[in-house]
Every structure is written in C-alpha cells, then in structure tokens.
Amino acid sequence: MSAVVAAVIATGCDEEATIEKVDGETQTSAGTEKEVNWLEEKNPLTEEEQMIKSIVQHFYTTDAEAREKAIDDYIHPDVQPLFHLMNGFTKESEFTTLDINQFAIIESMEHGEDGETGILTLARLQDDGKFEEMLFFIYEDKLGWIFSPTVEDDEMRHTYYELRTLLSADTPPEDLLVKYEAEESQEAEVDSSEGNENEVGTRNNPLTMENG
C-alpha cells in the first residue's frame, strides 16, 4: 500500500474584510479567508502518535539496519513478515525515504477494524507544495495497517476513503491534494493481467507507504 510523510503553509487567499456599523454595532463581514496550515500538528501527541512519528523516522530511511529494528520495535507481529519481505527485496535506490519535518499528526480516534479495537490516526505528508494524507491503525500497541488514497490497489483506496469519513479534520483543497492517478502503462498492465487476484495491500495483507 502506499503512503507517506509532512511544515509548510499551503494556500488560502487573503481578502480585505468589510467593516460596517449595524444598529450602532461594528461588524466585520465574512469573506476574510485565513491561510490554512495543513501541516499544523495536534498537541500534545499521545504515545501512539509519537510511535507513528518514530516509525516514519526510522523505517523510511536508506539505513537497512534501522529499518529492520523499526520493524521489530513498532510493527505488529501479524504484519511483520510483510515489512521484512519488503525491506529485504526492495532496492535501496527504490526505497521510499520520508522527511519527518514534512510529516504531521492531524487527528486520532478509537476505532474497531476487523475485530480489533485500536487507534485510527490521520497524518499528512507535504511534498512539492502538495499534501498526501494517510491513515495509520495502531492496535495492541503496534502498527497494524496503513491506508492511503495514492495506492494502486482499488480496495485499499476504497478503505481509506471509507475510514476518512470517520474523522472530523478538513481535507485540503483538490488542487493541493495528492491522489492516485493511473498512468497509461499501468492501465495496460492491469488489462493484461485481468483476472489475476492481487492481495497485496488488502486489509488482510496490508502494505506500507510509498510515494504515489
């Protein structure tokens, strides 16, 4: 599955407010739009949220040993083999690295998923002026799943959008939001392999974050 990581202020247009008196009282017209910092991190962070930042910092790096240790320390045993597999077979030049300074925890809530009760956390990554959102699910004090709208797998994208509706944080404007866009070569590959079931990145076999 995909996904990825967020301290830059993005967008918004300032307009002059109109001041007028109504019945002797000074009022300011609506219309003044403030710039929104889409990487404004919630404060304080919980232990689970701090762990997510540690995962981002220590797993999404070019240091293979640091990644192995991060898997052992932070990833739930149910999905550790998948992370170890990815770590062992991904070329260093192809491995996603993330800047912790461009990553922010936005919101968390308790949530039940596939019979497990844990913490669902919304985070954002900023890259080249755009933002990618991702959802982390922590249960039994370990990371179980990561859901992102930038992944190729249809089921994972559907799950992300389904879970995103549970959270109250506003979504960045469309022109600032990173989404999955299938390239012609990818569509041709999908057509040629139609009928072959791909379980990578499903809820039962989740993947990790990578740039969409």
Residue pairs with C-beta under 8 A, 6 or more apart in sequence:
1 145
1 146
1 147
1 148
1 151
1 153
1 156
1 200
1 201
1 206
1 207
1 208
1 209
2 134
2 148
2 150
2 151
2 152
2 156
2 180
2 201
2 207
2 209
2 210
2 211
2 212
3 125
3 132
3 134
3 146
3 147
3 148
3 150
3 151
3 208
3 209
3 210
3 212
4 60
4 96
4 98
4 125
4 127
4 132
4 134
4 148
4 150
4 209
4 210
4 211
4 212
5 56
5 60
5 98
5 99
5 100
5 102
5 103
5 123
5 125
5 209
6 39
6 102
6 103
6 104
6 123
6 124
6 125
6 126
6 131
7 39
7 101
7 102
7 104
7 126
8 39
8 102
8 126
8 129
9 35
9 36
9 37
9 38
9 39
10 36
10 37
10 38
10 39
10 126
10 129
10 130
10 131
10 172
10 176
11 35
11 36
11 38
11 172
11 173
11 176
12 33
12 34
12 35
12 36
13 33
14 32
14 33
14 34
14 35
15 31
15 32
15 33
16 32
17 28
17 29
17 31
17 32
18 28
18 29
18 31
19 26
19 27
19 28
19 29
20 26
20 27
20 29
21 27
36 170
36 172
38 124
38 126
38 131
38 172
38 176
39 102
39 104
39 124
39 126
39 131
40 104
40 106
41 104
41 105
41 106
42 49
42 105
42 106
42 107
42 108
45 53
45 105
46 108
46 119
48 108
48 119
48 121
48 138
48 141
49 105
49 108
49 121
51 74
51 138
51 141
51 143
52 105
52 121
52 123
52 136
52 138
52 143
53 100
53 103
53 105
54 70
54 73
54 74
55 70
55 74
55 75
55 136
55 143
56 98
56 100
56 103
57 100
58 66
58 67
58 69
58 70
58 73
58 74
59 66
59 67
59 70
59 71
59 74
59 83
59 208
60 95
60 96
60 97
60 98
60 209
61 67
61 97
62 92
62 95
62 97
64 87
64 92
67 87
68 84
68 87
71 80
71 83
71 84
71 87
72 80
74 142
74 143
75 83
75 142
75 143
76 139
76 140
76 142
76 143
76 144
77 142
78 144
79 143
79 144
79 145
79 206
82 205
82 206
82 207
82 208
83 208
86 207
86 208
96 209
96 210
96 211
98 125
98 209
102 125
102 126
102 127
103 123
103 124
103 125
103 126
104 123
104 124
105 121
105 122
105 123
106 122
106 123
106 124
106 133
106 169
107 121
107 122
107 167
107 168
107 169
108 119
108 120
108 121
108 122
109 119
109 120
109 166
109 167
110 117
110 118
110 119
110 120
111 117
111 118
111 119
111 120
111 137
111 163
111 166
112 118
113 120
113 137
113 139
113 144
113 145
113 203
114 203
114 204
116 139
116 140
116 144
117 139
118 137
118 138
118 139
118 140
118 144
119 137
119 138
119 139
120 135
120 136
120 137
120 163
120 166
120 167
121 135
121 136
121 137
121 138
122 133
122 134
122 135
122 164
122 167
122 169
123 133
123 134
123 135
123 136
124 131
124 132
124 133
124 134
124 172
125 131
125 132
125 133
125 134
127 178
127 211
129 176
130 176
130 177
130 178
131 172
131 176
131 177
131 178
132 148
132 149
132 150
132 177
132 178
132 211
132 212
133 148
133 149
133 160
133 164
133 171
133 172
133 177
134 146
134 147
134 148
134 160
134 209
135 145
135 146
135 147
135 148
135 160
135 163
135 164
136 143
136 145
136 146
137 143
137 144
137 145
137 146
137 147
138 144
144 206
145 203
145 206
146 206
146 207
146 208
146 209
147 156
147 159
147 160
147 163
147 206
148 156
148 157
148 160
148 209
148 212
149 157
149 160
149 161
149 164
149 178
149 179
149 180
149 212
150 178
150 179
150 180
150 211
150 212
151 157
151 160
151 180
151 201
151 207
151 212
152 180
152 182
152 186
152 201
153 198
153 200
153 201
153 202
153 207
155 201
155 202
155 203
156 201
156 202
156 206
156 207
157 180
159 203
164 171
171 177
178 212
179 212
180 212
181 212
182 190
199 205
200 207
201 207
